[in-house]
Amino acid sequence: MRLLAEEELRRAAARSSDSPSGSRGEDDAAGLAGISGTLAGGAAVPGGLIGSGRGWSADRAVTEVYSAHYRALVGLAAVLVGDVLTAEGVVQDAFVAMHGSWSRLRDADRALAYVRQSVVNRSRSILRRRSGLGSSPWQVLPGGSGEQLARVARVARILAAVGAVDDEVAGQVLGDFELALAARQPGSAGRRGPGPGSWRRSSPVHQRPAAGPGPRAGPGAAPVRVVRLGQVIPVGGEDAVGEVYLLSYAQTASGPQLSLVARARPRSVRPGPGMPPTVGPGARVIQPWPGASRLEQFTATDDKGTSYQMTVRDLGGGPDGWTLILHPGPPYDPRWLDLVTAPGQPAVRVGLIPPARTSLDASVTVSAATASPGEHLLHAVAARLLTTPPAVPAAPWPGPLAIAGGLGDVIAALQAAGALSVLSPVPGQLAALCAGLHLPGHGITAPPARTLPEPWLSMLAYYHRRKTGTAPASGGCAAAAVTLPELDGIALAILGLHNAQGRTVVHMHASGPMCQASYRPDDLYYWPVTWIRDSAGRWHVTRASGQSGTGGDTALRVEVIPPLSPTTTWIDVVTTGRSAQVRARLPLRWE
C-alpha cells in the first residue's frame, strides 16, 4: 500500500513538472518526496536533537525544537497548504499546542513527532476547508487526482479486509496520501482556487473480527429461529381481492416477522355509469395490490392471548415480496398465530412449531475453506463483475468497468502482503473473465487462464446467451427456511423466494457484528460470497436488491442472476467466507 502511494506521488510530481502551466517543479517534487518519506515511515523533517530532552521545562522544549526544526516544518507546511504565510501560522499553532501538551510528552523526540503530526493535521484541515470537505473520503468519483486516491483507497480497503493491515494504519497512510495529492490541486501553491469537488464521502473500512477455527455464532450474532410455512391465506374486502402466500416466520433481534408474497386475483366488474366502454359488465380484471397499507391492517393473536399489530418493513426491493414486523415482540416463542386480514374476516391459524422432518426440509453441510484470503476476495470481485455486465439493468453500485479498473494493483498488493500466492491461478482466471466480459483496463499482468471455475463458466455462458434475449422467469413462489452457520461475523437465514417481474428474489435475514456492512460497493470485500446451483446444474450469482436494518439485524432482498425457472426442484446455496464454506440444499415446491 505504501509502495503504491509513493508511486502515485512520483507520477503526480512528474506530471506537475512536465505541465505547460508552469508549476513549481523541483520544489514540489522535493516536497512530495518529504511526504513520501512520511508514508514510508521515515522522518519528513531532517535533523535531530541533542540529548533526549527529558527533564526540560515546556519553555525550553519549545525553544530547542523550534530552533532546530522550525524552517523544515514551515517548508513542509508550505508544500501542503501552498503559501508561506499560512504555513507559518500552522507551525506557530503547532508549537503552542506542543507547549500545552508537554506535561504528557516530557521527551524531545516525542515532542518533535507530536509537532510534526500537528502540522500535517492542521494543514489537512485547511485544505479540506478550502475544498469543502469533511472527513477523509474512502470513495472518490472519477476525475483528476480523485482517480489516484481511489486506486490507493481501494488497496487500503482490501488489505484491511484480509487482515494484512489494521484500519488505523490504512487510514493513516491514505490520509497522508490524500494530503499530498491535495497539495497538487488547484488553489494550492499560488494556483487558482479549488475547482468543482470530485469527492464523495463513504464509510471507513471496518475492523474484521478474527477468523476462528470454523463457523459458529460469534459475539453479537443474535440467534434466529425460522419456520417454513407455505400457507395461502385469502384476502377480501372492498379495496383488495387476492391472497398472501406466507413463506416463513422468523424470530429475530428486531422482533418476530412474517415473510410473504401478496398476489391480487381477478374480480368481476359490476355494471355502472363510470365503466369504460371497452369493459363490459361481468368482465374480470386484475386490480393492482393496494400496497403496504392493506397489509398493515392485518392483526394476530397468539396461543397465550397476546395481540399483535403489523408494520411493513421497507426493503426497497419491489412491490411483490413483503416483510411484516409483529408488535410487540413477545419474550417467548408462540406456538401459533390466529391471523386476521381485515376487520370482520375470520381468523386463519398459522402454526409456528416446525413439523417432523419432511422432504422439504433443508440440509446444511460445512467444510473448511480451501482458498486463501486473497483468493476469496478475488472470487468476490468476480461475482460482482458477473452481476453487472452491460446487459444488466442499472444497479445502485458502480458498473463493471469501475470494478475491473485497477485490479492489477489489488493483486500486487495482496501478493506483497502475503495474502495471495504468486503461484495462485486466480489472477489469471480473473484476467480471462475480464476478457470474456470485454472489460479493458484491469491491469492484471498474469496471462489469461485457459480454464475457469465452473460457476464463472456457467455465468459467462449465460451472459453471452442473453445478448439475443431470453424468456423472463414466470411468476411463482416457494417456501423455504434455514439458518446458516456464521461466516466472518455474518449469520444468514433464508426465508423464502419468489419470481416476479422477470426476476427471482430470495428473502433473507442477516445477523452478527458484521452484517451492517451489507452489500454497498465499499463493502464488497467483507461479505461472504453466495452462489446458487439449481437442479439442472446451472449456476447463478446473487446481488442485493433491497435492505433494511439497524444494529446487528438486517433484512435483505437478494436477486438471483439469472432467474430461477419454476421447474427447479431444488437449489444448492453455496456461501463461502474466509474461514469456511456452507452449502445448504433447499427442496422447492412452487406455488
Stockholm file with secondary structure:
# STOCKHOLM 1.0

chainA/1-591         MRLLAEEELRRAAARSSDSPSGSRGEDDAAGLAGISGTLAGGAAVPGGLIGSGRGWSADRAVTEVYSAHYRALVGLAAVLVGDVLTAEGVVQDAFVAMHGSWSRLRDADRALAYVRQSVVNRSRSILRRRSGLGSSPWQVLPGGSGEQLARVARVARILAAVGAVDDEVAGQVLGDFELALAARQPGSAGRRGPGPGSWRRSSPVHQRPAAGPGPRAGPGAAPVRVVRLGQVIPVGGEDAVGEVYLLSYAQTASGPQLSLVARARPRSVRPGPGMPPTVGPGARVIQPWPGASRLEQFTATDDKGTSYQMTVRDLGGGPDGWTLILHPGPPYDPRWLDLVTAPGQPAVRVGLIPPARTSLDASVTVSAATASPGEHLLHAVAARLLTTPPAVPAAPWPGPLAIAGGLGDVIAALQAAGALSVLSPVPGQLAALCAGLHLPGHGITAPPARTLPEPWLSMLAYYHRRKTGTAPASGGCAAAAVTLPELDGIALAILGLHNAQGRTVVHMHASGPMCQASYRPDDLYYWPVTWIRDSAGRWHVTRASGQSGTGGDTALRVEVIPPLSPTTTWIDVVTTGRSAQVRARLPLRWE
#=GR chainA/1-591 SS CHHHHHHHHHHHHHHHHHCTTCCCTHHHHHHHHHHHHHHTTSCSSCCCCSSCCTTCCHHHHHHHHHHHHHHHHHHHHHHHHSCHHHHHHHHHHHHHHHHHTHHHHCSHHHHHHHHHHHHHHHHHHHHHHHHTCCSCCSEECSSTTHHHHHHHHHHHHHHHHTTSSCHHHHHHHHHHHHHHHHTTSTTSTTCCCCCSCCEECCCCCCCCCCCCSSCCCCTTCCCCEEEEEEEEEEECSSSCCEEEEEEEEEEETTEEEEEEEEEECEEECCCCTTCCTTSCTTCEEECCCCCHHHHTTCEEEETTCCEEEEEECCCSSCSSEEEEEEESCCSSCCSEEEEESSTTSCCEEEECSCCSCCTTCCEEEEEECCSCHHHHHHHHHHHHHHHCCTTSCCCSSCCHHHHHTTHHHHHHHHHHTTSSCTTCSHHHHHHHHHHHTTCCCCCCCSCCCSCCCHHHHHHHHHHHHGGGCCCCCCCEEECCCEECCCBTTBEEEEEEEEEETTEEEEEEEEESTTGGGTTCGGGTTTSCEEEEEETTSCEEEEEEEEEEEETTEEEEEEEEESCCCTTCCEEEEEEECSSEEEEEEEECCBC
#=GC SS_cons         CHHHHHHHHHHHHHHHHHCTTCCCTHHHHHHHHHHHHHHTTSCSSCCCCSSCCTTCCHHHHHHHHHHHHHHHHHHHHHHHHSCHHHHHHHHHHHHHHHHHTHHHHCSHHHHHHHHHHHHHHHHHHHHHHHHTCCSCCSEECSSTTHHHHHHHHHHHHHHHHTTSSCHHHHHHHHHHHHHHHHTTSTTSTTCCCCCSCCEECCCCCCCCCCCCSSCCCCTTCCCCEEEEEEEEEEECSSSCCEEEEEEEEEEETTEEEEEEEEEECEEECCCCTTCCTTSCTTCEEECCCCCHHHHTTCEEEETTCCEEEEEECCCSSCSSEEEEEEESCCSSCCSEEEEESSTTSCCEEEECSCCSCCTTCCEEEEEECCSCHHHHHHHHHHHHHHHCCTTSCCCSSCCHHHHHTTHHHHHHHHHHTTSSCTTCSHHHHHHHHHHHTTCCCCCCCSCCCSCCCHHHHHHHHHHHHGGGCCCCCCCEEECCCEECCCBTTBEEEEEEEEEETTEEEEEEEEESTTGGGTTCGGGTTTSCEEEEEETTSCEEEEEEEEEEEETTEEEEEEEEESCCCTTCCEEEEEEECSSEEEEEEEECCBC
//
